[in-house]
């Protein structure tokens, strides 16, 4: 997943991009991401609690910026 392009795909709006980021945070928190098959091959990719919080903090900031920009269009 390329997080630099989460809202530029065909039909994507900044609001949809923000929602996608929030959902990504929740998926990581619930250990749904990275996918189990990937982790079996790359166990070192299991995120540590601090990494999950850093990722979620970043997604909150980015989602807020996207959602604010949606109102400026």
C-alpha positions in Angstrom: 0.0 0.0 0.0 1.4 3.4 -1.0 0.3 5.8 1.7 1.5 8.8 -0.4 -1.4 8.1 -2.8 -4.3 7.1 -0.6 -6.6 9.8 -1.9 -5.5 10.3 -5.5 -7.0 7.1 -7.0 -9.9 7.4 -9.5 -13.0 8.3 -7.6 -11.3 8.9 -4.3 -12.0 12.0 -2.3 -10.0 13.5 0.5 -12.8 12.4 2.9 -12.5 8.8 1.6 -8.7 9.0 2.0 -9.1 10.1 5.6 -11.5 7.3 6.3 -9.0 4.8 4.8 -6.3 6.1 7.0 -8.4 5.7 10.1 -9.4 2.2 9.1 -5.7 1.3 8.5 -4.9 2.4 12.1 -7.7 0.2 13.4 -6.6 -2.8 11.3 -3.1 -2.5 12.7 -4.4 -2.1 16.3 -6.5 -5.2 15.9 -3.5 -7.1 14.5 -5.3 -7.6 11.2 -2.4 -5.9 9.4 0.1 -6.9 8.4 -1.6 -10.0 7.2 -0.8 -13.3 9.0 0.5 -14.9 5.8 3.0 -12.0 5.4 4.0 -12.3 9.1 4.7 -16.0 8.7 7.3 -15.2 6.1 8.5 -12.0 7.8 8.0 -12.3 11.6 10.3 -9.3 12.1 7.5 -7.2 10.5 5.3 -7.6 13.6 4.7 -4.0 14.8 5.7 -3.2 18.3 3.1 -1.3 20.5 5.1 1.9 20.1 5.2 1.5 16.3 1.4 1.0 16.3 0.9 4.2 18.3 3.3 6.1 16.0 1.5 4.9 12.9 -1.9 5.8 14.4 -0.7 9.2 15.5 0.5 9.8 11.9 -2.8 8.6 10.4 -4.8 10.9 12.7 -2.8 13.9 11.6 -3.0 13.0 7.9 -6.7 12.1 8.0 -7.5 15.5 9.7 -5.6 17.3 7.1 -7.4 15.5 4.3 -10.8 16.0 5.8 -10.1 19.7 6.3 -9.0 20.0 2.7 -12.2 18.3 1.5 -14.2 21.3 2.8 -12.0 23.8 0.9 -12.8 22.3 -2.6 
